[in-house]
Every structure is written in structure tokens, then in C-alpha cells.
Amino acid sequence: MKENPKIIFHLSDSQNNQQYQLEGTIKKEVLVDFLDTEQPLTDLTYTISVFKAKDEVFVNGTVECQLEDLCYRCLKPTTENIKGVIEATYVYGNENDTKDKEKELESLENVIYYVGSEIDLFDRVIEALIISIPQRFLCDENCKGLCPFCGEDLNENPSHTCELAEKFEEESVFSKLSALKDNLKDGQENNHNR
């Protein structure tokens, strides 16, 4: 198993009530391991601000990357510029220290406990990237997609009429149910006319 790169903030080298900046890149070859079907086209760049208080470290920043995936509607490769936000609070101690500390921090999101003299921010960077990826890539908001019957690209041929669609309509369960309904209706009318 490959070891992930590290983005280390050294607490022992920093002072309380000071803000620090971290900037860098993560190679696109590393990102591939964290993505589903998307392919990175660029390295990921990050900018992180770290503010150290006595027992807390506040982290915020941004990540940027360009990804490629297939358009959800027409299946053509499409590119998205991804911009994510990093937000986390690191609190000294481990999760099992005290119930009081948990109650105090219950309402806070992205609270991470730390011990030791350094914090690895790599997971926060990857997390910011992943939660910023859209569920569906679209080549265009108005993409018409593919014909569901023959696969014709409706963007290239917007006036497409599909013979398979007409055949499907004739053979569909609903058309057969409609014919059955019409037959029942005709049968009822014949019974009333007698």
C-alpha cells in the first residue's frame, strides 16, 4: 500500500495567537488514488491558513484542480474546474479524554483531536477536493443527451426522430394495457346497449 504524502504543520515551531500560511501542490498521479471515475488534468494546488491558539488550531483554506469525466447526459469527455474549501478545528487531546469536552464541542463541525507536536493536513486537502466534485459532470447546462433508444447524440441531431422509439411505444406494456382498457370499455358499452 502506498503511503500518502504529508502536509505537516509543526506546532512546536509555531507561537500561540499567530497565523501561518502553507501553500503547495499535490501531483495529479497521487490524486488518482482518491478519485472515482474522474481523471485529474492538473496537479492540485492548495493554500492553507493556520491559526494557533493555546489548545486549538484553526485551519481554513482552498484547493483547486481541473478534473475530467464523462458528461452525465451525452457521455462526451468534459472538464470541470474544482474549487474546494478547507475548514477544520484541531483540539488538543484524544477523543476519549472527557465527556465534558465532547459536550462543549458537540455543536462544532470538523473538530479533529490531535496529540503530539505536528498536524498532518493532507486528509483535509483531499477531503476538500472530494466534497467539491459535482455528482454529475455536464458538458453544458442545456445538453440534450442521447436518444434512450438508439444512442443518437441529440446535441448533434436535435430533430432526431427514432424509429426504435415508435416501435417501443407499439410494444410497450402501457400500450398493451391501453388496448386492454379500450377493449373493456367497448365490452361494457356493448353490454349497456343490449
CYANA upper distance limits for C-alpha pairs under 8 A (distance plus 0.5 A):
  4 ASN  CA     30 VAL  CA      8.44
  5 PRO  CA    122 PHE  CA      7.55
  6 LYS  CA    120 ASP  CA      6.52
  6 LYS  CA    121 LEU  CA      7.66
  6 LYS  CA    122 PHE  CA      6.02
  7 ILE  CA    120 ASP  CA      5.76
  7 ILE  CA    121 LEU  CA      5.62
  7 ILE  CA    122 PHE  CA      5.58
  8 ILE  CA    118 GLU  CA      6.95
  8 ILE  CA    119 ILE  CA      6.12
  8 ILE  CA    120 ASP  CA      5.02
  8 ILE  CA    121 LEU  CA      6.72
  8 ILE  CA    122 PHE  CA      8.34
  9 PHE  CA    118 GLU  CA      6.07
  9 PHE  CA    119 ILE  CA      5.74
  9 PHE  CA    120 ASP  CA      6.91
  9 PHE  CA    121 LEU  CA      7.86
 10 HIS  CA     14 SER  CA      7.30
 10 HIS  CA    117 SER  CA      6.68
 10 HIS  CA    118 GLU  CA      4.97
 10 HIS  CA    119 ILE  CA      7.16
 11 LEU  CA     15 GLN  CA      8.30
 11 LEU  CA    117 SER  CA      5.62
 11 LEU  CA    118 GLU  CA      5.76
 11 LEU  CA    119 ILE  CA      7.93
 12 SER  CA    117 SER  CA      6.08
 12 SER  CA    118 GLU  CA      7.84
 14 SER  CA     18 GLN  CA      8.13
 14 SER  CA     52 LYS  CA      8.12
 15 GLN  CA     52 LYS  CA      7.47
 16 ASN  CA     52 LYS  CA      5.67
 16 ASN  CA     53 ALA  CA      5.38
 16 ASN  CA     54 LYS  CA      6.37
 17 ASN  CA     51 PHE  CA      7.14
 17 ASN  CA     52 LYS  CA      6.02
 17 ASN  CA     53 ALA  CA      5.62
 17 ASN  CA     54 LYS  CA      8.24
 18 GLN  CA     51 PHE  CA      6.23
 18 GLN  CA     52 LYS  CA      6.39
 18 GLN  CA     53 ALA  CA      8.15
 19 GLN  CA     49 SER  CA      7.20
 19 GLN  CA     50 VAL  CA      6.02
 19 GLN  CA     51 PHE  CA      4.83
 19 GLN  CA     52 LYS  CA      7.14
 20 TYR  CA     49 SER  CA      6.16
 20 TYR  CA     50 VAL  CA      5.54
 20 TYR  CA     51 PHE  CA      6.84
 21 GLN  CA     47 THR  CA      7.64
 21 GLN  CA     48 ILE  CA      6.17
 21 GLN  CA     49 SER  CA      5.22
 21 GLN  CA     50 VAL  CA      6.82
 22 LEU  CA     46 TYR  CA      8.40
 22 LEU  CA     47 THR  CA      6.29
 22 LEU  CA     48 ILE  CA      5.49
 22 LEU  CA     49 SER  CA      6.97
 22 LEU  CA     50 VAL  CA      8.34
 23 GLU  CA     45 THR  CA      8.02
 23 GLU  CA     46 TYR  CA      6.06
 23 GLU  CA     47 THR  CA      4.99
 23 GLU  CA     48 ILE  CA      6.77
 24 GLY  CA     45 THR  CA      6.27
 24 GLY  CA     46 TYR  CA      6.04
 24 GLY  CA     47 THR  CA      7.35
 25 THR  CA     43 ASP  CA      6.83
 25 THR  CA     44 LEU  CA      5.85
 25 THR  CA     45 THR  CA      4.84
 25 THR  CA     46 TYR  CA      6.64
 26 ILE  CA     30 VAL  CA      7.34
 26 ILE  CA     31 LEU  CA      7.82
 26 ILE  CA     43 ASP  CA      6.22
 26 ILE  CA     44 LEU  CA      5.62
 26 ILE  CA     45 THR  CA      7.03
 27 LYS  CA     31 LEU  CA      7.26
 27 LYS  CA     42 THR  CA      8.34
 27 LYS  CA     43 ASP  CA      5.19
 27 LYS  CA     44 LEU  CA      7.03
 28 LYS  CA     32 VAL  CA      7.05
 28 LYS  CA     40 PRO  CA      6.14
 28 LYS  CA     41 LEU  CA      7.57
 28 LYS  CA     42 THR  CA      6.47
 28 LYS  CA     43 ASP  CA      5.00
 28 LYS  CA     44 LEU  CA      7.20
 29 GLU  CA     33 ASP  CA      8.35
 30 VAL  CA     34 PHE  CA      8.31
 31 LEU  CA     35 LEU  CA      7.10
 31 LEU  CA     40 PRO  CA      7.48
 31 LEU  CA     44 LEU  CA      8.45
 32 VAL  CA     39 GLN  CA      7.14
 32 VAL  CA     40 PRO  CA      7.39
 34 PHE  CA    126 ILE  CA      8.14
 35 LEU  CA     39 GLN  CA      7.91
 35 LEU  CA    130 ILE  CA      8.00
 37 THR  CA     69 ASP  CA      7.11
 38 GLU  CA     67 LEU  CA      6.63
 38 GLU  CA     68 GLU  CA      6.04
 38 GLU  CA     69 ASP  CA      5.30
 39 GLN  CA     67 LEU  CA      5.98
 39 GLN  CA     68 GLU  CA      5.60
 39 GLN  CA     69 ASP  CA      6.92
 40 PRO  CA     65 CYS  CA      7.78
 40 PRO  CA     66 GLN  CA      6.51
 40 PRO  CA     67 LEU  CA      4.92
 40 PRO  CA     68 GLU  CA      6.78
 41 LEU  CA     65 CYS  CA      8.20
 41 LEU  CA     66 GLN  CA      5.95
 41 LEU  CA     67 LEU  CA      5.93
 41 LEU  CA     68 GLU  CA      7.12
 42 THR  CA     65 CYS  CA      6.43
 42 THR  CA     66 GLN  CA      5.99
 42 THR  CA     67 LEU  CA      7.87
 43 ASP  CA     65 CYS  CA      6.79
 43 ASP  CA     66 GLN  CA      8.35
 44 LEU  CA     63 VAL  CA      7.21
 44 LEU  CA     64 GLU  CA      6.08
 44 LEU  CA     65 CYS  CA      5.15
 44 LEU  CA     66 GLN  CA      8.30
 45 THR  CA     63 VAL  CA      6.13
 45 THR  CA     64 GLU  CA      5.84
 45 THR  CA     65 CYS  CA      7.13
 46 TYR  CA     61 GLY  CA      7.78
 46 TYR  CA     62 THR  CA      6.16
 46 TYR  CA     63 VAL  CA      4.88
 46 TYR  CA     64 GLU  CA      7.03
 46 TYR  CA    125 VAL  CA      7.77
 47 THR  CA     61 GLY  CA      5.90
 47 THR  CA     62 THR  CA      5.96
 47 THR  CA     63 VAL  CA      7.14
 48 ILE  CA     59 VAL  CA      7.39
 48 ILE  CA     60 ASN  CA      6.24
 48 ILE  CA     61 GLY  CA      4.68
 48 ILE  CA     62 THR  CA      7.06
 48 ILE  CA     86 ILE  CA      8.16
 49 SER  CA     59 VAL  CA      6.31
 49 SER  CA     60 ASN  CA      5.91
 49 SER  CA     61 GLY  CA      6.26
 50 VAL  CA     57 VAL  CA      7.24
 50 VAL  CA     58 PHE  CA      6.21
 50 VAL  CA     59 VAL  CA      5.20
 50 VAL  CA     60 ASN  CA      7.24
 51 PHE  CA     57 VAL  CA      6.20
 51 PHE  CA     58 PHE  CA      5.60
 51 PHE  CA     59 VAL  CA      7.06
 52 LYS  CA     56 GLU  CA      6.76
 52 LYS  CA     57 VAL  CA      5.03
 52 LYS  CA     58 PHE  CA      6.94
 53 ALA  CA     57 VAL  CA      6.43
 53 ALA  CA     58 PHE  CA      8.43
 55 ASP  CA     91 VAL  CA      6.44
 55 ASP  CA     92 TYR  CA      5.76
 56 GLU  CA     89 THR  CA      7.31
 56 GLU  CA     90 TYR  CA      6.00
 56 GLU  CA     91 VAL  CA      5.12
 56 GLU  CA     92 TYR  CA      6.78
 57 VAL  CA     89 THR  CA      6.25
 57 VAL  CA     90 TYR  CA      5.44
 57 VAL  CA     91 VAL  CA      7.09
 58 PHE  CA     87 GLU  CA      8.34
 58 PHE  CA     88 ALA  CA      6.66
 58 PHE  CA     89 THR  CA      5.17
 58 PHE  CA     90 TYR  CA      6.89
 59 VAL  CA     86 ILE  CA      7.62
 59 VAL  CA     87 GLU  CA      6.15
 59 VAL  CA     88 ALA  CA      5.63
 59 VAL  CA     89 THR  CA      6.58
 59 VAL  CA     90 TYR  CA      8.31
 60 ASN  CA     85 VAL  CA      7.74
 60 ASN  CA     86 ILE  CA      5.35
 60 ASN  CA     87 GLU  CA      4.96
 60 ASN  CA     88 ALA  CA      7.01
 61 GLY  CA     85 VAL  CA      6.30
 61 GLY  CA     86 ILE  CA      5.30
 61 GLY  CA     87 GLU  CA      7.34
 62 THR  CA     83 LYS  CA      7.46
 62 THR  CA     84 GLY  CA      6.01
 62 THR  CA     85 VAL  CA      5.08
 62 THR  CA     86 ILE  CA      6.17
 62 THR  CA    128 ALA  CA      8.25
 63 VAL  CA     82 ILE  CA      8.39
 63 VAL  CA     83 LYS  CA      6.16
 63 VAL  CA     84 GLY  CA      5.51
 63 VAL  CA     85 VAL  CA      6.89
 63 VAL  CA     86 ILE  CA      8.02
 63 VAL  CA    125 VAL  CA      7.24
 63 VAL  CA    128 ALA  CA      7.34
 63 VAL  CA    129 LEU  CA      7.04
 64 GLU  CA     81 ASN  CA      7.82
 64 GLU  CA     82 ILE  CA      6.06
 64 GLU  CA     83 LYS  CA      5.13
 64 GLU  CA     84 GLY  CA      6.95
 64 GLU  CA    129 LEU  CA      8.10
 65 CYS  CA     81 ASN  CA      6.56
 65 CYS  CA     82 ILE  CA      5.76
 65 CYS  CA     83 LYS  CA      7.29
 65 CYS  CA    129 LEU  CA      8.47
 66 GLN  CA     79 THR  CA      7.36
 66 GLN  CA     80 GLU  CA      6.25
 66 GLN  CA     81 ASN  CA      5.02
 66 GLN  CA     82 ILE  CA      6.31
 67 LEU  CA     79 THR  CA      6.18
 67 LEU  CA     80 GLU  CA      5.91
 67 LEU  CA     81 ASN  CA      7.03
 67 LEU  CA     82 ILE  CA      7.61
 68 GLU  CA     77 PRO  CA      7.06
 68 GLU  CA     78 THR  CA      6.02
 68 GLU  CA     79 THR  CA      4.94
 68 GLU  CA     80 GLU  CA      6.86
 69 ASP  CA     77 PRO  CA      6.08
 69 ASP  CA     78 THR  CA      6.13
 69 ASP  CA     79 THR  CA      7.14
 69 ASP  CA    137 PHE  CA      7.07
 70 LEU  CA     74 CYS  CA      8.40
 70 LEU  CA     75 LEU  CA      5.38
 70 LEU  CA     76 LYS  CA      5.78
 70 LEU  CA     77 PRO  CA      4.91
 70 LEU  CA     78 THR  CA      6.25
 70 LEU  CA    137 PHE  CA      7.08
 70 LEU  CA    138 LEU  CA      8.27
 71 CYS  CA     75 LEU  CA      5.10
 71 CYS  CA     76 LYS  CA      5.84
 71 CYS  CA     77 PRO  CA      6.58
 71 CYS  CA     78 THR  CA      6.39
 71 CYS  CA    136 ARG  CA      7.80
 71 CYS  CA    137 PHE  CA      5.56
 71 CYS  CA    138 LEU  CA      5.09
 71 CYS  CA    139 CYS  CA      5.96
 72 TYR  CA    136 ARG  CA      6.26
 72 TYR  CA    137 PHE  CA      6.24
 72 TYR  CA    138 LEU  CA      6.33
 72 TYR  CA    145 GLY  CA      8.43
 73 ARG  CA    138 LEU  CA      7.48
 73 ARG  CA    143 CYS  CA      7.24
 73 ARG  CA    144 LYS  CA      7.42
 73 ARG  CA    145 GLY  CA      4.65
 73 ARG  CA    146 LEU  CA      7.02
 74 CYS  CA    143 CYS  CA      7.74
 74 CYS  CA    144 LYS  CA      7.84
 74 CYS  CA    145 GLY  CA      4.62
 74 CYS  CA    146 LEU  CA      5.82
 74 CYS  CA    153 ASP  CA      7.07
 75 LEU  CA    145 GLY  CA      8.34
 76 LYS  CA    139 CYS  CA      7.86
 77 PRO  CA    139 CYS  CA      8.15
 78 THR  CA    137 PHE  CA      7.52
 78 THR  CA    138 LEU  CA      7.41
 78 THR  CA    139 CYS  CA      5.79
 79 THR  CA    137 PHE  CA      8.43
 79 THR  CA    139 CYS  CA      8.06
 80 GLU  CA    137 PHE  CA      7.90
 82 ILE  CA    129 LEU  CA      7.78
 82 ILE  CA    132 SER  CA      6.98
 82 ILE  CA    133 ILE  CA      6.98
 83 LYS  CA    129 LEU  CA      7.81
 83 LYS  CA    132 SER  CA      7.11
 84 GLY  CA    128 ALA  CA      5.57
 84 GLY  CA    129 LEU  CA      5.97
 84 GLY  CA    131 ILE  CA      7.99
 84 GLY  CA    132 SER  CA      5.75
 85 VAL  CA    128 ALA  CA      6.03
 85 VAL  CA    129 LEU  CA      8.44
 85 VAL  CA    132 SER  CA      8.45
 86 ILE  CA    124 ARG  CA      6.89
 86 ILE  CA    125 VAL  CA      7.13
 86 ILE  CA    127 GLU  CA      8.47
 86 ILE  CA    128 ALA  CA      5.99
 87 GLU  CA    110 ASN  CA      7.47
 87 GLU  CA    124 ARG  CA      8.39
 88 ALA  CA    109 GLU  CA      8.14
 88 ALA  CA    110 ASN  CA      5.35
 88 ALA  CA    111 VAL  CA      6.57
 88 ALA  CA    112 ILE  CA      7.74
 88 ALA  CA    124 ARG  CA      8.23
 89 THR  CA    110 ASN  CA      6.62
 89 THR  CA    111 VAL  CA      5.36
 89 THR  CA    112 ILE  CA      6.64
 90 TYR  CA    111 VAL  CA      6.29
 90 TYR  CA    112 ILE  CA      5.21
 90 TYR  CA    113 TYR  CA      5.99
 90 TYR  CA    114 TYR  CA      6.86
 91 VAL  CA    111 VAL  CA      7.47
 91 VAL  CA    112 ILE  CA      6.65
 91 VAL  CA    113 TYR  CA      5.30
 91 VAL  CA    114 TYR  CA      6.56
 92 TYR  CA    113 TYR  CA      6.22
 92 TYR  CA    114 TYR  CA      5.60
 92 TYR  CA    115 VAL  CA      6.42
 93 GLY  CA     97 ASP  CA      7.00
 93 GLY  CA    113 TYR  CA      6.27
 93 GLY  CA    114 TYR  CA      6.17
 93 GLY  CA    115 VAL  CA      6.07
 94 ASN  CA    113 TYR  CA      5.93
 94 ASN  CA    114 TYR  CA      6.76
 94 ASN  CA    115 VAL  CA      7.19
 95 GLU  CA    102 GLU  CA      8.38
 95 GLU  CA    113 TYR  CA      6.69
 97 ASP  CA    101 LYS  CA      8.09
 98 THR  CA    102 GLU  CA      7.24
 99 LYS  CA    103 LYS  CA      6.80
100 ASP  CA    104 GLU  CA      6.70
101 LYS  CA    105 LEU  CA      6.74
102 GLU  CA    106 GLU  CA      6.16
105 LEU  CA    111 VAL  CA      8.10
114 TYR  CA    119 ILE  CA      7.68
121 LEU  CA    125 VAL  CA      7.02
122 PHE  CA    126 ILE  CA      6.90
123 ASP  CA    127 GLU  CA      6.42
124 ARG  CA    128 ALA  CA      6.61
125 VAL  CA    129 LEU  CA      6.94
126 ILE  CA    130 ILE  CA      6.68
127 GLU  CA    131 ILE  CA      6.67
128 ALA  CA    132 SER  CA      6.76
129 LEU  CA    133 ILE  CA      7.09
138 LEU  CA    143 CYS  CA      7.75
139 CYS  CA    143 CYS  CA      7.21
143 CYS  CA    155 ASN  CA      7.04
144 LYS  CA    153 ASP  CA      8.35
144 LYS  CA    154 LEU  CA      6.01
144 LYS  CA    155 ASN  CA      6.08
144 LYS  CA    158 PRO  CA      8.44
145 GLY  CA    153 ASP  CA      6.69
145 GLY  CA    154 LEU  CA      6.25
145 GLY  CA    155 ASN  CA      7.22
146 LEU  CA    151 GLY  CA      5.60
146 LEU  CA    152 GLU  CA      5.90
146 LEU  CA    153 ASP  CA      5.13
146 LEU  CA    154 LEU  CA      5.99
146 LEU  CA    155 ASN  CA      8.50
147 CYS  CA    151 GLY  CA      5.21
147 CYS  CA    152 GLU  CA      5.64
147 CYS  CA    153 ASP  CA      7.03
147 CYS  CA    154 LEU  CA      6.96
147 CYS  CA    162 CYS  CA      8.27
149 PHE  CA    162 CYS  CA      7.83
149 PHE  CA    164 LEU  CA      6.47
149 PHE  CA    165 ALA  CA      6.47
150 CYS  CA    162 CYS  CA      7.69
150 CYS  CA    164 LEU  CA      7.31
152 GLU  CA    157 ASN  CA      8.06
152 GLU  CA    160 HIS  CA      8.32
153 ASP  CA    157 ASN  CA      6.83
154 LEU  CA    158 PRO  CA      5.28
154 LEU  CA    159 SER  CA      8.16
154 LEU  CA    160 HIS  CA      7.29
161 THR  CA    165 ALA  CA      8.49
162 CYS  CA    166 GLU  CA      7.28
163 GLU  CA    167 LYS  CA      6.82
164 LEU  CA    168 PHE  CA      6.47
165 ALA  CA    169 GLU  CA      6.65
166 GLU  CA    170 GLU  CA      6.86
167 LYS  CA    171 GLU  CA      6.74
168 PHE  CA    172 SER  CA      6.11
169 GLU  CA    175 SER  CA      7.09
170 GLU  CA    175 SER  CA      6.70
171 GLU  CA    175 SER  CA      7.25
171 GLU  CA    176 LYS  CA      7.73
172 SER  CA    176 LYS  CA      7.05
173 VAL  CA    177 LEU  CA      6.61
174 PHE  CA    178 SER  CA      6.49
175 SER  CA    179 ALA  CA      6.69
176 LYS  CA    180 LEU  CA      6.68
177 LEU  CA    181 LYS  CA      6.59
178 SER  CA    182 ASP  CA      6.71
179 ALA  CA    183 ASN  CA      6.69
180 LEU  CA    184 LEU  CA      6.67
181 LYS  CA    185 LYS  CA      6.59
182 ASP  CA    186 ASP  CA      6.62
183 ASN  CA    187 GLY  CA      6.60
184 LEU  CA    188 GLN  CA      6.68
185 LYS  CA    189 GLU  CA      6.75
186 ASP  CA    190 ASN  CA      6.71
187 GLY  CA    191 ASN  CA      6.80
188 GLN  CA    192 HIS  CA      6.80
189 GLU  CA    193 ASN  CA      6.73
190 ASN  CA    194 ARG  CA      7.12
